[in-house]
């Protein structure tokens, strides 16, 4: 999502997007050991979900949900959906 689009989003959604950006950087770095990063798979779909539902998301955030909790919940829900397809797997070392 480009920064110009971000200016037209509600303030609460802007905070959520900034929180997601921090998480993407964290989990797409060398510190997070992974054979394939989850960021290219999840990020476009979460960006699309935010774009389609920005007013609903803003309302949830206005009601007290922290942007960090919302960001992690969105990632966890979408990752779970992708894992349920059977096309993706998690291996523990």
N, C-alpha and C positions, 0 to 999 in steps of 0.2 A: 504494500500500500504506500503510495507516495505521500510526501509531507504536505503537498497542496490540498489533497483530498481530506487530510486530517483536520484542516482548519474549519471545514464545514460540518464536522461531526460534533455532537454534544460533548461538553467538557468531560463528563463521566466516561464516555466512550474513548475519548482521547487518552485518559489515564489508563484505561484497560489496554489500549493498543501499545502504549509505552511499556506497560508491565509485560505484555507478550513479547515485545522486542527484546527486553532484558532476558527473558526465558529462552528465546530462540538463540541468542548469542551464547548463553550459558551451555545449552545442550547441543550446540553445533560447534563446540570447541574441542580441542585436543584433550581437555580434562575429562570429558565424558567419553568413556571407551565404548565404541560402537563400530560394527563393521559397516553399517549403513545408517546415515543420519535420518532421524524421523522428521526433521524440519522440512525438507522439500515435499514430503508427503502431506503433512498436516497443515502447514502454514497457508497455502492457497485456499484450502477449504475453510479454515477458520476466518481468514480475511473475507471470504464470500459470505459466511454466516453473519459476520459483523455488519457487512454492508447491507444485507437484506433485513436485518433485525435491529438496527441501531437504536430506534426509539424504545423498543422493548428492553434492550440491554441497558439503556440509560435509566429506565424506570426501576429495574432491578437494582442497579447500582445506587440510585437515589434512596432506595429503601434500606440501605445499610450494608449491602454486600461489598466487601473490600475488592478492589480490582485484582489484587494478587490471587485471592480465592477464586474469583470468577475465571481468571486466566488459566489457572491450574485445572479447574473443573472442566473448562472447554477442551483443554488438551487431553485430559484423562478420558472424557466421554468419546471424543473423536478417535483417539488411539484404541479404545476398547471396541468401537464399531469396526475399525479396520482389522483388528486382531480376530474378531469373530468371523470374518470372511474366510479365514484359513490361508490367505495369500501371504500373510506376514507372521513372523514368529519371534519370540523372545527366548534367548538362550542365556542361562546363568552360568557363570564360571565358578 
